[in-house]
């Protein structure tokens, strides 16, 4: 199921399938080079998006890379034992247990730089606990600092709940929507915390590999960074399919959509 969205961005460029060297225009590359933090959005199962990220890391030459798909524990294991092939990397990161698309899609991104990996994934057990006890409790003392104890404005909360309902194929009970929004905010906060730690420990620049939803400037990581560390220069790249993307970015690179099963079939099967 494909939902139409308003495209809000400064620049949209068309990607060329299979031509990795031409995927990032010169002006976008220059903007990346001058940033302290470069956030690289994606649609997780689009291989072309990962080629763009690979090229971006080569351009930026980051001092650290923050990964939405890697837990802190996984990053610590990787720091202790380097991986020389995809199979070994998958074992170290316990990739198969995390529910992400095949590691083969992401492996070129991992290979693009030797910079240390910082994990920022909220494990499923922690997410479930946050659903039960409240997302702010999962961040402990940092919850207030990251704004998780402050409710969103009513209009924004409503808009985010509508997006969550649509992304879950209109199959979720309305009572669950506030919790889903809270978990998304928690994930944004955890990613931001990892970005700040990586920057403070390495001096930057820091690159971030994450989905478009966490990358977007109007809701995601950039809103946290602008409040917590306004002096940082942040560049945000979104990646669309066939011209469709949700949110606001500094630039958007477009790629063809990939064939995938209708995600709503899973909800129909449950009913």
PASEBA-1860 file (N, C-alpha, C; in nm, 3 decimals):
! residues 271
1> XXXXXXXX> 0.085/-0.118/0.000/0.000/0.000/0.000/0.089/0.123/0.000 ~ 0.061/0.219/-0.085/0.143/0.338/-0.096/0.058/0.458/-0.060 ~ 0.103/0.538/0.034/0.031/0.654/0.078/0.097/0.778/0.018 ~ 0.018/0.868/-0.041/0.072/0.990/-0.096/0.109/1.086/0.016 ~ 0.209/1.169/-0.008/0.257/1.259/0.094/0.294/1.393/0.033 ~ 0.295/1.494/0.117/0.344/1.624/0.075/0.495/1.621/0.079 ~ 0.559/1.665/-0.028/0.704/1.665/-0.036/0.753/1.803/0.004 ~ 0.822/1.813/0.115/0.872/1.939/0.165/1.023/1.929/0.171
9> XXXXXXXX> 1.092/1.996/0.080/1.238/1.987/0.081/1.297/2.102/0.002 ~ 1.429/2.120/0.019/1.496/2.227/-0.052/1.537/2.184/-0.192 ~ 1.560/2.056/-0.210/1.613/2.008/-0.338/1.573/1.864/-0.358 ~ 1.528/1.832/-0.477/1.497/1.693/-0.511/1.579/1.655/-0.632 ~ 1.650/1.544/-0.623/1.731/1.498/-0.735/1.696/1.355/-0.767 ~ 1.710/1.317/-0.890/1.675/1.182/-0.935/1.797/1.093/-0.931 ~ 1.784/0.980/-0.866/1.891/0.882/-0.865/1.893/0.802/-0.993 ~ 2.011/0.751/-1.029/2.026/0.670/-1.149/2.055/0.527/-1.107
17> XXXXXXXX> 1.963/0.436/-1.129/1.982/0.299/-1.084/2.111/0.239/-1.136 ~ 2.190/0.183/-1.043/2.310/0.112/-1.084/2.430/0.199/-1.110 ~ 2.415/0.333/-1.100/2.526/0.422/-1.126/2.560/0.495/-0.996 ~ 2.626/0.425/-0.908/2.648/0.477/-0.774/2.728/0.607/-0.775 ~ 2.823/0.621/-0.870/2.907/0.740/-0.872/2.828/0.866/-0.904 ~ 2.711/0.851/-0.961/2.631/0.966/-1.001/2.511/0.989/-0.911 ~ 2.504/0.921/-0.801/2.384/0.928/-0.719/2.373/1.055/-0.637 ~ 2.485/1.116/-0.603/2.482/1.235/-0.517/2.538/1.354/-0.594
25> XXXXXXXX> 2.455/1.454/-0.621/2.502/1.572/-0.695/2.610/1.648/-0.619 ~ 2.687/1.726/-0.692/2.800/1.796/-0.633/2.757/1.892/-0.523 ~ 2.646/1.965/-0.543/2.607/2.063/-0.442/2.560/1.994/-0.313 ~ 2.497/1.879/-0.327/2.458/1.804/-0.208/2.582/1.750/-0.137 ~ 2.677/1.701/-0.215/2.802/1.651/-0.157/2.876/1.760/-0.081 ~ 2.881/1.880/-0.138/2.949/1.991/-0.070/2.879/2.028/0.059 ~ 2.747/2.026/0.059/2.673/2.057/0.181/2.699/1.952/0.289 ~ 2.710/1.827/0.247/2.741/1.721/0.343/2.879/1.743/0.405
33> XXXXXXXX> 2.975/1.780/0.324/3.112/1.796/0.371/3.125/1.905/0.476 ~ 3.037/2.003/0.471/3.049/2.117/0.564/2.967/2.097/0.691 ~ 2.900/1.984/0.706/2.813/1.962/0.821/2.886/1.890/0.935 ~ 2.839/1.915/1.056/2.888/1.841/1.173/2.819/1.706/1.186 ~ 2.691/1.703/1.148/2.611/1.581/1.153/2.539/1.566/1.020 ~ 2.554/1.450/0.957/2.487/1.421/0.830/2.392/1.304/0.854 ~ 2.263/1.331/0.843/2.162/1.228/0.866/2.116/1.175/0.731 ~ 2.132/1.044/0.712/2.106/0.980/0.584/1.982/0.892/0.596
41> XXXXXXXX> 1.869/0.944/0.550/1.745/0.869/0.557/1.739/0.758/0.454 ~ 1.638/0.675/0.467/1.622/0.560/0.378/1.483/0.503/0.390 ~ 1.442/0.427/0.290/1.337/0.327/0.304/1.411/0.196/0.319 ~ 1.388/0.127/0.427/1.478/0.020/0.470/1.505/-0.087/0.365 ~ 1.405/-0.124/0.287/1.423/-0.237/0.196/1.452/-0.195/0.052 ~ 1.496/-0.072/0.031/1.532/-0.028/-0.104/1.684/-0.032/-0.119 ~ 1.738/-0.126/-0.195/1.884/-0.139/-0.208/1.951/-0.013/-0.262 ~ 1.882/0.058/-0.351/1.940/0.180/-0.407/1.966/0.284/-0.299
49> XXXXXXXX> 1.882/0.291/-0.201/1.901/0.387/-0.094/2.030/0.359/-0.018 ~ 2.066/0.234/-0.006/2.189/0.199/0.065/2.312/0.229/-0.019 ~ 2.299/0.225/-0.150/2.409/0.269/-0.236/2.433/0.418/-0.220 ~ 2.326/0.494/-0.207/2.339/0.637/-0.183/2.409/0.661/-0.049 ~ 2.368/0.588/0.053/2.432/0.603/0.184/2.580/0.566/0.179 ~ 2.611/0.461/0.106/2.752/0.421/0.091/2.833/0.536/0.031 ~ 2.782/0.594/-0.077/2.852/0.704/-0.140/2.863/0.824/-0.048 ~ 2.757/0.849/0.029/2.758/0.962/0.121/2.866/0.946/0.227
57> XXXXXXXX> 2.882/0.826/0.280/2.985/0.803/0.380/3.124/0.824/0.322 ~ 3.142/0.785/0.196/3.270/0.807/0.130/3.298/0.956/0.117 ~ 3.195/1.032/0.088/3.208/1.178/0.073/3.236/1.244/0.207 ~ 3.161/1.206/0.309/3.168/1.273/0.440/3.293/1.232/0.517 ~ 3.336/1.108/0.503/3.447/1.053/0.581/3.425/1.078/0.730 ~ 3.319/1.022/0.785/3.282/1.055/0.924/3.378/0.998/1.026 ~ 3.377/1.059/1.143/3.456/1.007/1.254/3.378/0.902/1.332 ~ 3.246/0.894/1.308/3.161/0.795/1.373/3.034/0.782/1.291
65> XXXXXXXX> 2.973/0.663/1.299/2.846/0.639/1.230/2.746/0.583/1.332 ~ 2.634/0.650/1.345/2.527/0.606/1.433/2.426/0.526/1.350 ~ 2.392/0.410/1.400/2.303/0.319/1.327/2.173/0.296/1.404 ~ 2.061/0.322/1.338/1.931/0.286/1.396/1.917/0.136/1.411 ~ 1.983/0.058/1.325/1.962/-0.086/1.318/2.052/-0.166/1.412 ~ 2.137/-0.098/1.487/2.234/-0.167/1.572/2.209/-0.126/1.717 ~ 2.206/-0.223/1.807/2.193/-0.193/1.949/2.327/-0.149/2.005 ~ 2.323/-0.088/2.124/2.448/-0.049/2.189/2.536/-0.171/2.215
73> XXXXXXXX> 2.472/-0.280/2.256/2.548/-0.403/2.282/2.611/-0.456/2.155 ~ 2.537/-0.451/2.045/2.591/-0.496/1.918/2.711/-0.412/1.875 ~ 2.703/-0.281/1.895/2.814/-0.194/1.860/2.936/-0.225/1.947 ~ 2.913/-0.254/2.073/3.025/-0.289/2.161/3.092/-0.419/2.118 ~ 3.010/-0.518/2.078/3.069/-0.644/2.030/3.148/-0.621/1.903 ~ 3.097/-0.536/1.815/3.166/-0.508/1.689/3.298/-0.436/1.714 ~ 3.301/-0.351/1.814/3.426/-0.281/1.847/3.533/-0.376/1.897 ~ 3.490/-0.486/1.957/3.584/-0.583/2.012/3.630/-0.686/1.909
81> XXXXXXXX> 3.547/-0.704/1.805/3.582/-0.805/1.705/3.538/-0.758/1.568 ~ 3.633/-0.719/1.486/3.601/-0.672/1.352/3.550/-0.788/1.266 ~ 3.460/-0.756/1.174/3.403/-0.857/1.085/3.465/-0.844/0.947 ~ 3.497/-0.957/0.886/3.561/-0.956/0.754/3.466/-0.999/0.643 ~ 3.344/-1.038/0.678/3.247/-1.078/0.576/3.106/-1.060/0.631 ~ 3.004/-1.060/0.544/2.867/-1.035/0.590/2.817/-1.135/0.692 ~ 2.854/-1.261/0.676/2.805/-1.363/0.768/2.858/-1.338/0.910 ~ 2.987/-1.304/0.919/3.045/-1.278/1.050/2.984/-1.152/1.112
89> XXXXXXXX> 2.962/-1.050/1.029/2.902/-0.927/1.079/2.761/-0.953/1.131 ~ 2.685/-1.033/1.057/2.548/-1.065/1.098/2.546/-1.135/1.233 ~ 2.642/-1.223/1.256/2.648/-1.294/1.384/2.683/-1.199/1.499 ~ 2.780/-1.111/1.475/2.822/-1.018/1.579/2.707/-0.926/1.618 ~ 2.632/-0.878/1.519/2.524/-0.783/1.544/2.392/-0.851/1.576 ~ 2.388/-0.984/1.564/2.263/-1.060/1.580/2.154/-1.004/1.489 ~ 2.194/-0.981/1.365/2.109/-0.912/1.269/1.978/-0.985/1.243 ~ 1.985/-1.117/1.233/1.865/-1.194/1.200/1.757/-1.181/1.306
97> XXXXXXXX> 1.799/-1.149/1.430/1.702/-1.137/1.539/1.634/-1.002/1.543 ~ 1.684/-0.907/1.466/1.637/-0.769/1.477/1.520/-0.735/1.384 ~ 1.498/-0.819/1.283/1.384/-0.795/1.196/1.407/-0.697/1.082 ~ 1.532/-0.662/1.054/1.561/-0.571/0.945/1.572/-0.647/0.813 ~ 1.570/-0.577/0.699/1.595/-0.643/0.571/1.732/-0.711/0.572 ~ 1.759/-0.798/0.475/1.885/-0.873/0.475/2.008/-0.783/0.489 ~ 2.105/-0.831/0.563/2.226/-0.754/0.586/2.300/-0.726/0.456 ~ 2.279/-0.811/0.355/2.346/-0.790/0.226/2.317/-0.651/0.169
105> XXXXXXXX> 2.199/-0.596/0.199/2.167/-0.461/0.152/2.253/-0.356/0.222 ~ 2.279/-0.379/0.350/2.350/-0.280/0.432/2.501/-0.299/0.432 ~ 2.547/-0.415/0.389/2.689/-0.443/0.399/2.777/-0.341/0.326 ~ 2.739/-0.293/0.207/2.821/-0.189/0.143/2.833/-0.063/0.227 ~ 2.729/-0.032/0.305/2.733/0.085/0.392/2.834/0.063/0.504 ~ 2.830/-0.055/0.564/2.927/-0.088/0.668/3.070/-0.081/0.613 ~ 3.088/-0.125/0.490/3.222/-0.129/0.431/3.275/0.007/0.389 ~ 3.187/0.106/0.380/3.225/0.236/0.324/3.319/0.315/0.414
113> XXXXXXXX> 3.326/0.281/0.541/3.411/0.357/0.634/3.457/0.266/0.748 ~ 3.574/0.300/0.801/3.626/0.229/0.918/3.590/0.301/1.048 ~ 3.510/0.405/1.039/3.473/0.481/1.158/3.397/0.393/1.257 ~ 3.411/0.417/1.385/3.341/0.336/1.485/3.189/0.343/1.469 ~ 3.126/0.232/1.502/2.981/0.220/1.494/2.921/0.249/1.632 ~ 2.820/0.334/1.634/2.744/0.363/1.756/2.603/0.308/1.738 ~ 2.560/0.223/1.829/2.428/0.163/1.820/2.322/0.250/1.886 ~ 2.207/0.263/1.822/2.099/0.347/1.875/1.963/0.280/1.861
121> XXXXXXXX> 1.963/0.149/1.845/1.835/0.079/1.832/1.774/0.054/1.968 ~ 1.644/0.080/1.979/1.570/0.045/2.100/1.528/-0.101/2.086 ~ 1.584/-0.192/2.165/1.549/-0.333/2.151/1.400/-0.356/2.172 ~ 1.349/-0.464/2.115/1.206/-0.491/2.124/1.159/-0.505/2.268 ~ 1.241/-0.566/2.351/1.201/-0.583/2.492/1.186/-0.447/2.559 ~ 1.279/-0.355/2.530/1.271/-0.221/2.587/1.151/-0.145/2.533 ~ 1.122/-0.165/2.404/1.007/-0.098/2.344/0.877/-0.148/2.406 ~ 0.870/-0.279/2.429/0.750/-0.334/2.491/0.733/-0.281/2.634
129> XXXXXXXX> 0.844/-0.274/2.705/0.838/-0.221/2.841/0.795/-0.075/2.842 ~ 0.845/0.000/2.742/0.807/0.141/2.732/0.659/0.156/2.700 ~ 0.606/0.064/2.621/0.463/0.066/2.591/0.381/0.047/2.717 ~ 0.431/-0.036/2.809/0.358/-0.068/2.931/0.373/0.040/3.038 ~ 0.496/0.092/3.052/0.523/0.184/3.163/0.533/0.330/3.120 ~ 0.534/0.354/2.989/0.550/0.490/2.939/0.687/0.508/2.877 ~ 0.691/0.572/2.759/0.816/0.586/2.686/0.919/0.667/2.764 ~ 0.873/0.767/2.840/0.968/0.852/2.911/1.048/0.773/3.014
137> XXXXXXXX> 0.988/0.670/3.073/1.059/0.593/3.175/1.178/0.518/3.116 ~ 1.173/0.486/2.986/1.280/0.409/2.923/1.409/0.490/2.913 ~ 1.398/0.623/2.915/1.516/0.709/2.905/1.564/0.755/3.042 ~ 1.494/0.717/3.145/1.536/0.749/3.281/1.553/0.899/3.302 ~ 1.668/0.936/3.361/1.694/1.076/3.395/1.702/1.165/3.272 ~ 1.729/1.107/3.156/1.742/1.186/3.033/1.607/1.223/2.973 ~ 1.499/1.166/3.023/1.368/1.186/2.961/1.330/1.334/2.955 ~ 1.348/1.406/3.065/1.312/1.546/3.068/1.402/1.628/2.975
145> XXXXXXXX> 1.530/1.595/2.976/1.624/1.669/2.889/1.586/1.656/2.743 ~ 1.538/1.540/2.704/1.503/1.518/2.564/1.356/1.551/2.535 ~ 1.288/1.606/2.632/1.153/1.655/2.607/1.045/1.551/2.609 ~ 1.076/1.429/2.652/0.976/1.323/2.647/0.870/1.337/2.755 ~ 0.896/1.419/2.855/0.797/1.440/2.960/0.699/1.551/2.926 ~ 0.722/1.618/2.814/0.636/1.729/2.772/0.545/1.681/2.659 ~ 0.413/1.691/2.674/0.322/1.648/2.567/0.341/1.733/2.441 ~ 0.318/1.672/2.327/0.319/1.745/2.202/0.197/1.836/2.195
153> XXXXXXXX> 0.205/1.946/2.118/0.085/2.025/2.094/-0.026/1.936/2.037 ~ -0.150/1.967/2.069/-0.262/1.881/2.032/-0.268/1.854/1.882 ~ -0.246/1.957/1.801/-0.255/1.939/1.656/-0.145/1.846/1.605 ~ -0.025/1.861/1.661/0.086/1.775/1.618/0.065/1.632/1.665 ~ 0.016/1.617/1.787/-0.013/1.483/1.838/-0.115/1.414/1.749 ~ -0.219/1.486/1.712/-0.323/1.428/1.626/-0.269/1.389/1.491 ~ -0.184/1.476/1.434/-0.126/1.446/1.303/-0.037/1.322/1.309 ~ 0.039/1.310/1.415/0.127/1.194/1.429/0.047/1.066/1.451
161> XXXXXXXX> -0.060/1.077/1.527/-0.144/0.958/1.546/-0.208/0.916/1.415 ~ -0.248/1.011/1.333/-0.306/0.978/1.202/-0.203/0.908/1.115 ~ -0.080/0.954/1.120/0.026/0.890/1.042/0.051/0.748/1.091 ~ 0.051/0.729/1.222/0.071/0.595/1.277/-0.043/0.502/1.235 ~ -0.165/0.553/1.237/-0.279/0.472/1.196/-0.265/0.432/1.049 ~ -0.227/0.526/0.964/-0.212/0.496/0.821/-0.098/0.398/0.798 ~ 0.014/0.416/0.869/0.129/0.327/0.848/0.102/0.187/0.900 ~ 0.004/0.173/0.987/-0.037/0.041/1.036/-0.167/-0.003/0.970
169> XXXXXXXX> -0.190/0.048/0.847/-0.299/-0.001/0.762/-0.437/0.018/0.825 ~ -0.451/0.123/0.907/-0.578/0.153/0.972/-0.630/0.035/1.054 ~ -0.537/-0.045/1.103/-0.576/-0.168/1.174/-0.550/-0.161/1.324 ~ -0.497/-0.049/1.372/-0.467/-0.037/1.514/-0.582/0.030/1.588 ~ -0.611/-0.012/1.710/-0.713/0.058/1.789/-0.667/0.199/1.824 ~ -0.759/0.291/1.830/-0.722/0.430/1.859/-0.650/0.442/1.992 ~ -0.681/0.355/2.085/-0.618/0.362/2.218/-0.469/0.335/2.213 ~ -0.422/0.266/2.108/-0.280/0.233/2.097/-0.199/0.344/2.030
177> XXXXXXXX> -0.266/0.435/1.963/-0.194/0.535/1.883/-0.107/0.629/1.966 ~ -0.153/0.679/2.081/-0.062/0.763/2.161/0.065/0.691/2.203 ~ 0.053/0.562/2.231/0.172/0.486/2.269/0.268/0.472/2.152 ~ 0.214/0.450/2.032/0.299/0.437/1.914/0.373/0.568/1.886 ~ 0.306/0.679/1.903/0.371/0.810/1.886/0.481/0.827/1.991 ~ 0.453/0.787/2.113/0.552/0.801/2.221/0.675/0.715/2.194 ~ 0.655/0.595/2.141/0.768/0.508/2.109/0.852/0.569/1.998 ~ 0.787/0.630/1.899/0.861/0.696/1.791/0.946/0.810/1.847
185> XXXXXXXX> 0.890/0.887/1.939/0.966/0.995/2.003/1.082/0.937/2.083 ~ 1.059/0.826/2.150/1.166/0.762/2.225/1.280/0.722/2.133 ~ 1.247/0.662/2.020/1.352/0.620/1.925/1.427/0.742/1.872 ~ 1.356/0.851/1.844/1.423/0.974/1.802/1.522/1.021/1.909 ~ 1.477/1.015/2.035/1.561/1.062/2.145/1.684/0.974/2.162 ~ 1.668/0.843/2.151/1.781/0.751/2.167/1.882/0.771/2.053 ~ 1.831/0.791/1.933/1.921/0.821/1.821/1.996/0.951/1.846 ~ 1.926/1.053/1.892/1.990/1.182/1.918/2.096/1.168/2.026
193> XXXXXXXX> 2.065/1.095/2.130/2.162/1.076/2.238/2.288/1.009/2.186 ~ 2.272/0.912/2.097/2.389/0.845/2.038/2.468/0.940/1.950 ~ 2.398/1.027/1.876/2.466/1.125/1.792/2.552/1.218/1.877 ~ 2.495/1.269/1.986/2.569/1.362/2.071/2.688/1.293/2.138 ~ 2.669/1.170/2.180/2.780/1.096/2.241/2.891/1.073/2.139 ~ 2.852/1.034/2.018/2.950/1.011/1.913/3.026/1.138/1.880 ~ 2.954/1.249/1.873/3.020/1.376/1.840/3.115/1.418/1.951 ~ 3.071/1.405/2.076/3.156/1.447/2.187/3.279/1.359/2.200
201> XXXXXXXX> 3.265/1.231/2.169/3.377/1.138/2.185/3.474/1.141/2.067 ~ 3.426/1.178/1.949/3.513/1.172/1.830/3.540/1.308/1.767 ~ 3.460/1.409/1.798/3.480/1.540/1.740/3.410/1.562/1.608 ~ 3.346/1.458/1.555/3.272/1.472/1.431/3.362/1.477/1.308 ~ 3.302/1.477/1.191/3.158/1.472/1.167/3.098/1.334/1.199 ~ 2.970/1.335/1.229/2.897/1.212/1.259/2.793/1.189/1.151 ~ 2.789/1.066/1.100/2.685/1.027/1.004/2.583/0.939/1.075 ~ 2.461/0.944/1.028/2.352/0.867/1.088/2.281/0.788/0.979
209> XXXXXXXX> 2.268/0.658/1.000/2.195/0.570/0.909/2.061/0.539/0.975 ~ 1.953/0.585/0.912/1.823/0.570/0.975/1.712/0.583/0.873 ~ 1.592/0.546/0.913/1.477/0.561/0.826/1.437/0.706/0.810 ~ 1.367/0.734/0.701/1.324/0.871/0.675/1.245/0.931/0.791 ~ 1.165/0.848/0.859/1.081/0.900/0.965/1.161/0.961/1.079 ~ 1.276/0.902/1.111/1.361/0.957/1.216/1.448/1.071/1.163 ~ 1.471/1.075/1.033/1.558/1.176/0.975/1.488/1.310/0.953 ~ 1.359/1.308/0.933/1.288/1.428/0.888/1.307/1.546/0.984
217> XXXXXXXX> 1.324/1.664/0.924/1.358/1.784/0.999/1.241/1.838/1.081 ~ 1.120/1.807/1.040/1.004/1.863/1.108/0.958/1.781/1.228 ~ 1.017/1.661/1.248/0.975/1.578/1.361/1.088/1.501/1.427 ~ 1.186/1.460/1.352/1.280/1.359/1.398/1.402/1.412/1.471 ~ 1.513/1.344/1.450/1.638/1.374/1.518/1.676/1.522/1.510 ~ 1.662/1.588/1.394/1.704/1.729/1.385/1.633/1.820/1.484 ~ 1.507/1.791/1.517/1.436/1.876/1.613/1.497/1.864/1.752 ~ 1.544/1.746/1.788/1.611/1.725/1.916/1.747/1.795/1.916
225> XXXXXXXX> 1.822/1.779/1.807/1.955/1.839/1.799/1.948/1.991/1.804 ~ 1.850/2.049/1.737/1.840/2.195/1.735/1.810/2.251/1.874 ~ 1.742/2.173/1.956/1.711/2.218/2.091/1.827/2.192/2.187 ~ 1.890/2.076/2.175/1.994/2.037/2.270/2.132/2.091/2.234 ~ 2.160/2.103/2.106/2.293/2.147/2.061/2.275/2.238/1.938 ~ 2.222/2.359/1.960/2.189/2.446/1.846/2.310/2.488/1.763 ~ 2.430/2.475/1.817/2.548/2.515/1.742/2.592/2.417/1.636 ~ 2.539/2.295/1.639/2.579/2.194/1.541/2.518/2.226/1.405
233> XXXXXXXX> 2.598/2.207/1.301/2.547/2.222/1.164/2.502/2.084/1.116 ~ 2.374/2.072/1.089/2.313/1.943/1.055/2.262/1.946/0.912 ~ 2.296/1.842/0.836/2.243/1.826/0.700/2.163/1.697/0.695 ~ 2.043/1.706/0.638/1.952/1.592/0.637/1.917/1.554/0.494 ~ 1.947/1.429/0.459/1.911/1.375/0.328/1.796/1.277/0.344 ~ 1.688/1.302/0.273/1.579/1.207/0.265/1.588/1.129/0.135 ~ 1.526/1.011/0.131/1.527/0.931/0.009/1.384/0.886/-0.021 ~ 1.342/0.919/-0.140/1.205/0.891/-0.182/1.202/0.776/-0.281
241> XXXXXXXX> 1.079/0.729/-0.306/1.053/0.632/-0.412/0.950/0.691/-0.506 ~ 0.985/0.698/-0.633/0.893/0.751/-0.735/0.837/0.886/-0.694 ~ 0.922/0.969/-0.633/0.883/1.105/-0.598/0.800/1.119/-0.473 ~ 0.779/1.012/-0.399/0.694/1.017/-0.280/0.780/1.004/-0.155 ~ 0.762/1.099/-0.063/0.833/1.095/0.065/0.753/1.176/0.165 ~ 0.762/1.140/0.291/0.696/1.212/0.398/0.796/1.301/0.469 ~ 0.766/1.427/0.488/0.847/1.511/0.575/0.931/1.613/0.504 ~ 1.014/1.680/0.584/1.098/1.790/0.539/1.244/1.751/0.552
249> XXXXXXXX> 1.322/1.779/0.446/1.464/1.745/0.443/1.540/1.857/0.375 ~ 1.672/1.858/0.390/1.754/1.956/0.318/1.764/1.920/0.171 ~ 1.764/1.793/0.140/1.765/1.745/0.002/1.701/1.608/0.000 ~ 1.646/1.571/-0.113/1.586/1.439/-0.132/1.641/1.378/-0.259 ~ 1.688/1.256/-0.251/1.730/1.181/-0.370/1.623/1.076/-0.398 ~ 1.576/1.074/-0.520/1.467/0.985/-0.558/1.521/0.861/-0.628 ~ 1.461/0.748/-0.598/1.494/0.621/-0.661/1.367/0.550/-0.702 ~ 1.375/0.457/-0.795/1.256/0.379/-0.828/1.212/0.296/-0.708
257> XXXXXXXX> 1.083/0.270/-0.701/1.032/0.184/-0.595/1.072/0.040/-0.621 ~ 1.070/-0.040/-0.518/1.102/-0.183/-0.531/0.974/-0.264/-0.514 ~ 0.974/-0.382/-0.572/0.859/-0.470/-0.554/0.860/-0.527/-0.414 ~ 0.747/-0.519/-0.348/0.736/-0.572/-0.212/0.592/-0.617/-0.189 ~ 0.577/-0.709/-0.097/0.443/-0.754/-0.062/0.366/-0.641/0.006 ~ 0.235/-0.644/-0.009/0.151/-0.546/0.057/0.163/-0.567/0.208 ~ 0.217/-0.470/0.283/0.235/-0.490/0.427/0.103/-0.505/0.501 ~ -0.006/-0.460/0.440/-0.135/-0.470/0.507/-0.189/-0.613/0.509
265> XXXXXXX> -0.132/-0.701/0.428/-0.176/-0.841/0.427/-0.155/-0.906/0.564 ~ -0.049/-0.864/0.633/-0.020/-0.920/0.764/-0.131/-0.885/0.863 ~ -0.184/-0.765/0.852/-0.292/-0.727/0.942/-0.421/-0.800/0.908 ~ -0.444/-0.822/0.777/-0.563/-0.895/0.736/-0.558/-1.039/0.784 ~ -0.438/-1.097/0.785/-0.422/-1.235/0.831/-0.452/-1.248/0.979 ~ -0.420/-1.142/1.055/-0.442/-1.146/1.199/-0.589/-1.134/1.235 ~ -0.669/-1.078/1.144/-0.811/-1.057/1.175/-0.896/-1.181/1.149
END
